[in-house]
Amino acid sequence: MSDFNKLKELYEDGYRCIYHDNSDNSTHTVYLKNFDTEGSEVVELNNENDFSQFKNYISGLRMS
């Protein structure tokens, strides 16, 4: 399973991105929180394509 698919599943489970960081140019770190359960997850993306897919995915959700 790609890291993007893992993020998408977390979004479907109610998690939302609260911050993302790419201070290390080869790794994108995405911080997620589920405000209903107070759960949190951190996902590191090593693939630029996965991070681009994630940004496009959440942008599409905001437009809906």
C-alpha positions in Angstrom: 0.0 0.0 0.0 1.3 3.4 -0.9 1.7 6.1 1.8 -0.9 8.1 -0.1 -3.4 5.3 0.3 -2.7 5.1 4.0 -3.4 8.9 4.3 -6.6 8.5 2.3 -7.8 5.7 4.6 -7.0 7.9 7.6 -9.1 10.7 6.1 -11.9 8.3 5.5 -11.7 7.4 9.2 -12.1 11.0 10.3 -8.5 12.2 10.6 -7.5 15.6 9.3 -4.2 17.2 8.4 -3.2 19.7 11.0 0.3 20.4 9.7 2.8 19.1 7.2 6.5 19.8 7.0 9.2 19.1 4.5 12.2 20.5 6.3 14.2 17.5 5.1 13.9 17.8 1.3 13.5 14.1 0.8 10.8 13.4 3.4 7.4 15.0 3.9 5.9 14.6 7.4 2.1 14.8 7.7 0.5 15.3 11.1 -3.1 14.2 11.4 -5.7 14.4 14.2 -9.1 12.9 14.6 -11.0 15.5 16.6 -13.8 13.0 17.5 -11.6 10.3 19.1 -8.6 12.6 19.9 -6.4 10.2 18.1 -3.3 11.4 16.2 -1.1 9.9 13.5 2.2 11.0 11.9 2.9 9.7 8.4 6.2 10.2 6.6 6.2 10.4 2.8 9.4 9.6 1.1 7.8 9.8 -2.4 7.2 13.3 -3.9 4.4 11.8 -6.0 2.5 10.5 -2.8 2.8 14.0 -1.3 1.5 15.7 -4.5 -1.4 13.2 -4.6 -2.2 14.0 -0.9 -2.2 17.8 -1.5 -4.5 17.3 -4.5 -6.8 15.1 -2.5 -7.3 17.5 0.4 -7.6 20.4 -2.0 -10.4 18.6 -3.7 -12.2 18.0 -0.4 -12.0 21.6 0.5 -13.7 22.6 -2.8 -16.6 20.2 -2.3 
